[in-house]
Structures are given as structure tokens and as C-alpha cells.
Amino acid sequence: MAKMSKSTPVSTHLDRQLLVKFQQLAPWLVSFVVVVLAVLVWGQQNLWHVWPINTYRFFPVLGLMAFSVMWSQYATGWLGRQFNWPSTELSRYFSVTGWVVLVLICLHPGLLIYQRFRDGAGLPPHSYESYVRPGLGWLTLLGSTCLLIFLAYELRRVYADRPWWRYITYLVDAAMLGIFYHGLELGDQLQRGWYRYVWWFYGLTLVYFLAINYYHKYQQRTVK
């Protein structure tokens, strides 16, 4: 009996350590998996003939990764609420992935703009419209609008405490849905094959995450 009483605290301590490790690693693992899936479908679509690298060939995977990492942030937020993960354990994850997303969402259209200009197609919106299939030019403008919203969200470090800032967060959520549709219609890797189903999984679960978020916000307002 003495041995059991002594081992119980040790076992509990180890369980807590494992829980903390899981809380720390799970968000990174989710982001890693979605990035790997994006790179995998991009490589398959190019038959892994990716070197020497071509701007037109390279810029799409940046968009896939950007949306995937942003989706993983929503997924992590949902998991954190489900398992009561402390926000302190997630703050570094959101900080690092936030910077990663910022770089990706700037490079994705930036490289295309640069290459189209070098090829004599001018600047957006014309250079965008002449690149995509007829009738889909408005989707490039949708992508540009969503990009501006995402960039505006970076001002949270200055304005997050303002009462009107919540409207920016609403716009970011709407922009996520816009980018989902933007990719679904324009992405070469999303027109057929297994990754189209992955993308639909992202979209449907994103709607679920948003619904849960807004339901919780509604509950908080009614309680007040």
C-alpha cells in the first residue's frame, strides 16, 4: 500500500506532463500535416518536375499553404476550447503561424504580379484577368479584397482594444470563406483528385468552427 501511495503522485505528475506536451505539440502537428498535404498535391500536379523552379509553377502552392495554415489556426482554436487548453500554451503558436501566414499571403499574389509584369501583361487587375479563364476575373478581385482584409487584421496590435475592432474580425472570417471559394474555382490542384476533397473538408469544418465561435459570442452577449 505504501508503494501505491508513493507512485500515485508520480503517475499524476507524468500525466500532467504528457498533457502539457500534447497541448504544445498538437497545434504544430496540425499545421505541419496541412502544409505537407499542400506540398504533396502541388508536387504531384507538377509530376515532381519542380526544378528549375518557375514562378507560375511555384506561386500556387504558397496560396494553398497560406489557407491551410489559417485553417489550422481555426482548428486549433476549436481544439483549445474543447480541451480547455490554456491560452498561454497557444500564444506562441498563433504568433509564429501568424507571421508565416503574412509572408505566404503576400508572396502568393506578389510573385504572380511580378511575373505577369515581366511578361508584359501589365499590372492588376488586367494582369490577373488575362491569366485566368474568361469569366473568372472577378475571383481574382475577390482574392485581392480578402488579402487587403487579412493585411488590415495585422493592425490588431494597435487597434485590438477598440470597440469597432470586432467588425474587422468579422471581415476576416468572411475573407476566409472567400479564399476558400477563390481557391476552389481557380486552383489547378483543386479541380480534380483527392485534394479537392481535402479542400472541401477544410471549407465545411471552417463553417462549423465559425458557427461555434459566433454561437459562443452570442451566448456571452445574452449572459451580460
Secondary structure, DSSP 8 states (H G I E B T S, - for coil): -HHHHHHHHHHHHHHHHHHHHHHHHHHHHHHHHHHHHHHHHHHHHTTT---S--HHHHHHHHHHHHHHHHHHHHHHHHHHHHTT--HHHHHHHHHHHHHHHHHHHHHHHHHHHHHHHHTT--STTHHHHTTS-TT-HHHHHHHHHHHHHHHHHTTHHHHTTSTTHHHHHHHHHHHHHHHHHHHHHH-GGGSSSHHHHHHHHHHHHHHHHHHHHHHHHHHHHHH-
